[in-house]
């Protein structure tokens, strides 16, 4: 099989070709410019690739309601030119193949459930913690949508008692994204996150916020795996700190080995590494092909 | 059709017969005693009823994993005699019909999605706020399970700045249940909740806590309806207070009419009223019959 995949990020686009085993056979990337310039690059790339389907996992917010008149559009992003842009429709005019269309984080969750850390499981939640915080949700064997798509990066968190940083989210100030995304670390400690030593108190504070959101997710959804990706999670010293804080938050209430002795194998890095997004888009394309 | 339904509560059991339209044709109730006494009453009731299936929506926590050796058991409840009891197995020995088995709140969510306030929608979340707080989750047309079942009554909340009450949850102190279930209201204000006037500041504080959990649920899952049942929610003055607080928490970030001008029709009372639990158990029985 030849499945086209588009991982559409706010700063760069990655396009590639994958197969039904999740292997990515080739890939290119280019910066995210205006939608017209960027989609022209995408169309050029796929022009002669003879793909059977295309999966798109994109930054958002996006309209994912097939019954909506603006299905396939980017909705309210501040990114110049992209607000209201008909991303999916533009590609459908060029390629007569089935299309998968979802958020980048839902794509990553599906990729992880298909070939990665949650392979064979009926549920997982994928967090990306980088310049923002995004959440993809896979439950009972399906990606979760509703009114819109999950936006769990913006849940409220309790402030750390020693934290005086006000948070940078323009909507909520000190929500999870406002307190725990990469820019919050830099603004709070006045240094790039990558320059902080692994034993710096910044990491315990970071884990404090991330663990609250994860504990809430475990309580509400009981996912079979929690996967933490994104640039901030390259700081692997965060994992044991998060494990400990999640257990402290749950305090024994959820009675399952995965959140007790097995927690190091329950809250994990992406099994697909930095390919989670692109592989996830392959998985979206495969699902679209199966439905067609 | 004749579907048996069991709404198994911590203080009383309700048993009844329903049909595929969600009509409940008859019902009985009796107090929850030891499992042996209580289940003998259940078995007696259904003995000559000629039901085609039985749905059970029960207090928990329970084992809902069909692959588990203790599937159908109550797990770690402090209720005398019930911890580890084989609730489902005891009934299966007596009645050779398909059985549905889930939590009371998941049952209520399914009932509301089948015949109630979320009829025809692909998702809803059902909160019961009474002596405790429970949450049922229906998403993409299915009830949500995972490691265990949703336990969203125990999510962390931010304390109200004027609240000095410490919370009564034995696991988490001041989680949602600890701060917002009926006993918290009584302990905080030293008076029965039902005796507080409708304009008492207790209700704004109550809404403050409930709205945090709902806003978090909307962000993570984006359900198409949020349904609030249970004894505390008989205080209908809570609804506008909750609507306002949810909007304040989201602060315009989720761009959908349901959480803006349509919020009074989005966060609502159960369409099935106090029948949500029993009708939900009928719906569980119907699903079991369809699967069989």
Contacts between the chains, C-beta under 8 A, distances in Angstrom:
chain1	res1	chain2	res2	distance
A	61	B	255	6.7
A	75	B	255	6.2
A	76	B	255	5.2
A	122	B	146	7.5
A	123	B	144	7.9
A	123	B	146	4.7
A	135	B	220	6.6
A	137	B	220	6.9
A	137	B	221	6.8
A	139	B	139	5.7
A	139	B	140	7.2
A	139	B	142	7.9
A	139	B	144	5.3
A	139	B	146	7.2
A	140	B	139	7.1
A	140	B	140	6.9
A	140	B	142	4.4
A	140	B	143	7.6
A	140	B	144	6.1
A	140	B	145	7.1
A	142	B	139	7.9
A	142	B	140	4.4
A	142	B	142	7.3
A	143	B	140	7.6
A	144	B	123	7.9
A	144	B	139	5.3
A	144	B	140	6.1
A	144	B	221	6.2
A	144	B	222	7.4
A	145	B	140	7.1
A	145	B	222	6.7
A	146	B	122	7.5
A	146	B	123	4.7
A	146	B	139	7.1
A	146	B	221	6.1
A	146	B	222	3.4
A	146	B	223	5.0
A	146	B	224	5.3
A	147	B	218	7.6
A	147	B	222	4.7
A	147	B	223	7.3
A	147	B	224	5.9
A	147	B	254	7.2
A	147	B	256	4.5
A	147	B	258	5.4
A	147	B	259	7.2
A	148	B	222	5.1
A	148	B	254	6.4
A	148	B	255	7.3
A	148	B	256	5.6
A	149	B	222	6.2
A	150	B	219	7.3
A	150	B	220	5.7
A	150	B	221	6.5
A	150	B	222	6.0
A	151	B	219	4.9
A	151	B	220	7.9
A	151	B	222	7.2
A	151	B	253	7.0
A	151	B	254	6.3
A	152	B	219	5.3
A	152	B	220	4.1
A	153	B	219	7.9
A	154	B	219	5.3
A	154	B	253	5.8
A	155	B	215	7.8
A	155	B	216	4.6
A	155	B	219	5.3
A	155	B	220	6.6
A	156	B	158	6.2
A	156	B	212	6.0
A	156	B	215	6.9
A	156	B	216	6.6
A	156	B	249	6.5
A	158	B	156	6.1
A	158	B	158	5.6
A	171	B	250	8.0
A	171	B	251	4.9
A	171	B	252	6.6
A	171	B	253	4.3
A	172	B	249	7.8
A	172	B	251	5.9
A	172	B	253	7.0
A	212	B	156	6.0
A	215	B	155	7.7
A	215	B	156	6.9
A	216	B	155	4.7
A	216	B	156	6.6
A	216	B	216	6.1
A	216	B	220	7.6
A	217	B	220	6.4
A	218	B	147	7.6
A	219	B	150	7.3
A	219	B	151	4.9
A	219	B	152	5.2
A	219	B	153	7.9
A	219	B	154	5.3
A	219	B	155	5.3
A	220	B	135	6.6
A	220	B	137	6.9
A	220	B	150	5.7
A	220	B	151	7.9
A	220	B	152	4.1
A	220	B	155	6.7
A	220	B	216	7.6
A	220	B	217	6.4
A	220	B	220	6.4
A	220	B	221	7.3
A	221	B	137	6.8
A	221	B	144	6.1
A	221	B	146	6.1
A	221	B	150	6.5
A	221	B	220	7.4
A	221	B	221	7.5
A	222	B	144	7.4
A	222	B	145	6.7
A	222	B	146	3.4
A	222	B	147	4.7
A	222	B	148	5.1
A	222	B	149	6.2
A	222	B	150	6.0
A	222	B	151	7.3
A	223	B	146	5.0
A	223	B	147	7.3
A	224	B	146	5.3
A	224	B	147	5.9
A	249	B	156	6.5
A	249	B	172	7.8
A	250	B	171	8.0
A	251	B	171	4.9
A	251	B	172	5.9
A	252	B	171	6.6
A	253	B	151	6.9
A	253	B	154	5.8
A	253	B	171	4.3
A	253	B	172	7.0
A	254	B	147	7.2
A	254	B	148	6.4
A	254	B	151	6.3
A	255	B	61	6.7
A	255	B	75	6.1
A	255	B	76	5.2
A	255	B	148	7.3
A	256	B	147	4.5
A	256	B	148	5.6
A	258	B	147	5.4
A	259	B	147	7.1
